[in-house]
Amino acid sequence: MSRSGSYPDLSLKSPVFPGGSLLAAVFDRDLMRLSDRGGASGLIGDRWSDVCAGFMDTWPESTVEVVGEPVTIERIVRLDAVPAIARTASRKKLQNPDYIVVGRDEAGPILFAADAKFSVETAGASQVSGEALAALLEIGPVLTGLIGELDADVRIQDGIFLSPDYSLTHYMMSRKRGYRSVSVDIGHINLLPVTALGFLKPVKASTLIPIYADIDGYGMEARSSLLLALYYFRLVRAGIACWLDEVAPLLVPKQKPEPDLFAIDGRARELAETATSGWEIIRQWDERAESVRAQREAVNEVTSVPLVNRELRAALDAAVAEAGMTEAPSLNKVRRRIGSWFRDQLIADFGPIAPPVANFPMILQQLGARAEELRPDLERVTRETIADMLAEIRAAPNSELEVM
């Protein structure tokens, strides 16, 4: 497998890329951090799941090569579409692949797992092992009801990973050592065809890619190289993260506004007038957003709920014992709900506080003073919150409440 000969994008070098090359750029820590604040990895993973689902829909009644052997596929069970399975598997600390495949090879009926992995280096053999699948089948009807009847002599074997057939996957598979090398047997990786336009076109905000690619002179190449397109998509999502940091209210940072692509497009083009590269647009944007981030961090510090975890744990344990219950909400979930109450009181007095704030020191002092005034109510609110959450568990024992 060639690292660069068959894939020119792997050897693409230019000062416009952080690190001086496209390969270095796609692993740049600052870019990864900023783009993931804008949801890049999640969107890429979700899109790959959809692509894999489309391929898997074509497998039943066809013959597919699995670990070098032809397998006639009978049916596919998609687990990632059933949240109850993931919750149950997580509670039991079991592996939860995306698919279970029922098929037949020359030796008879077989059952194996399949998992979508856009970044092939993150694949771990245990995720699709026959042993892990056998353990997962023990969770009961929530899963076996989906799979349906199995032959008595069915064999459970090690499964496969579904990864994109593009330059970076082949580069990773060619590496022999290092933390980015592929740890699983390559025979257990099925490569699915994918194109830059076909993959990214349905993903939100991908229409902004040309702003960054054109300034670098790679507008046309980004339409054919998935690696290059993904780099520019990460720049797009990094820009969205910076925009959200600039405009999101200071008192409700978790309730960020929906990205306004028109406004984001305008800001990116404004910065492009002085930037020398797509990456430079993001660097300038990041610097502009930093002052608002500092204000938001200061607000979070003075408005964080003044509860000691040790004391909250003691209150929760006492309430659970008094109620005679064996199931309880997690400490973090209780703390978050109390924190929401605390924050709501402050929002009622100050509003969400839209940035930038001109007289910020005075506002910060007033927030701190009001937070101190709310302290005496915390003991009562803590008792009431725990009681309410225990009542919810008692009323809906099979609910999605997070448990200890």
C-alpha positions, 0 to 999 in steps of 0.5 A, a space after each residue: 500500500 503506497 503512502 503517496 505514490 497512488 495518492 498525491 494528496 498524501 504528499 501535498 506540501 504548502 505553507 498554507 497548511 498548519 505543519 507545512 503539509 496536508 498530512 500534518 494539517 489533518 492531525 494538527 491539534 489546534 485544528 482538531 480542538 477548534 473543529 471539534 468544538 464546532 462538531 466536526 468529528 461527530 458530523 463526520 462520524 454520523 455521515 459515515 454511519 449513514 453511508 455504511 447503512 446505505 451499503 448494508 441495506 444492499 447486502 441481504 441476499 448477496 454474497 460479500 467477502 468477509 475476512 477473505 471468505 464469501 458469505 451469503 448475507 441473509 439479514 442485517 440488524 442495525 443496533 445503532 438505531 436502537 438506543 435501548 441496546 446501547 444503554 443496556 450494553 453500557 450498563 453491563 460494560 459490553 461492546 456495542 457494534 453498529 450491526 449484527 450480520 446473519 449469514 451463511 458460508 460454506 461451513 454453515 450459518 454464521 453470526 458476526 458483528 460489523 462496526 462503522 469506523 471512519 478513522 480506521 486507526 480507532 478500530 479495536 479487535 474486541 469491538 467486533 470479536 465473537 466473544 464480545 458478540 456472544 456476551 452481548 446476546 445475553 442482554 435478552 429480548 431487547 436484542 434477540 427479538 431484533 435478530 430473530 430465529 437463529 439456526 441451532 448450529 450457528 457459529 459466532 465469529 469475529 466480525 469486521 470494520 467498515 472504513 472509507 476507501 480513500 488515501 488516509 485509510 490506506 496510509 494508516 493501514 500501511 503504518 507498522 508502528 506508532 499510536 496512529 497505526 492500525 491495530 486490527 488485522 487488515 483482513 477484518 477491514 472492509 473498505 467502502 467506496 467514497 467520494 469527496 462530493 458524495 460524502 460531504 455534500 449532505 453535511 451541514 455547512 459543507 457549502 462554506 468549504 470554497 471560502 477556505 479552499 479558494 484562498 489556498 488555491 485548492 478549490 478544484 482539488 477539494 472537489 476530488 480529494 476527500 482528504 483535502 475536502 475533510 481538511 477544509 470541512 474542519 476549517 469550516 466547523 472551526 469557524 462555526 465554533 469561533 462564531 458561536 463563542 463570539 455570540 452565545 450568551 454568557 449565562 447559558 453557554 450550553 444553549 448555544 444559538 443555531 449557527 447562522 450560516 449567512 452570518 458565518 459566511 460573511 464573517 469568514 469572507 471579511 477575515 479572508 480579506 486580510 488572511 493569507 490562507 484558510 488556516 489564517 482565517 481561523 487563527 484570526 477568528 480564534 483570537 477575536 473570539 478569545 476575549 468573549 471566551 474569557 468573559 464566559 469563563 469568568 461568568 461560569 466561575 462566579 455562577 457555578 453552584 457552590 456545592 461540595 460533591 462530598 456533601 451532595 453525595 451524603 445527602 443523596 445516599 441518605 435520601 436513597 436509604 430513607 426511601 428504601 430504594 436500590 436505584 438512584 440518579 447519578 451524582 452528576 445528574 443531580 448536580 446538573 439539575 441543581 445547577 440549572 436551578 441556580 443558573 435560572 435564578 441568575 438569568 431571571 435577574 440579569 438575562 442571558 447577557 449577550 456578548 460582548 459586555 461593555 461594563 463587564 467588571 461591574 456585571 461580574 461583581 453583581 453576579 457574584 453578589 447575587 450568587 452569594 444571596 442564593 446560597 441559603 436556598 441551596 440546602 432546600 433545593 438540594 433536598 427537593 431535587 433529590 426527592 423529585 428525581 427519586 420519585 421519577 425513578 419510582 414512577 418510571 423504573 425503565 426510563 432513560 434516567 442515568 443510574 449509578 
